[in-house]
C-alpha cells in the first residue's frame, strides 16, 4: 500500500473469499476517494485488507493501493482457486471453517 496506508505486516489467515465485490473508501471529493465495482477474486486476510485482482491499473510492484495486495486478474484467479477456504460450486462467497480453513498469509518487507 501507499505510504499513508501500508499493508499490515504479520501472519494472518484468509477470513473470507468473494468472487467479486465492490470496494469504496477514502473521502468523497478528494483524490483519496475510490469506488471500484466488481473487484475480482477478493481474499480478505486482515480487516478490510486483502489480496485481489485489479483492473484499474497496471503498476504492479509499485505502491498504489490503500493497503491491499493487487494482482493481475489472471494471477489473482489462480491464487483464488488455489487458496482456502475452497469456494463451493455455484457460490460467490465463502468463510473458513475447521474443515475448510483459510490459507495462511504472511506479509513482510
Secondary structure as UniProt FT lines:
FT   HELIX           3..5
FT   STRAND          10..13
FT   STRAND          16..25
FT   TURN            28..29
FT   TURN            31..32
FT   STRAND          34..46
FT   TURN            47..48
FT   STRAND          49..53
FT   TURN            60..61
FT   STRAND          69..71
FT   HELIX           73..82
FT   TURN            89..90
FT   STRAND          93..94
FT   STRAND          104..107
//
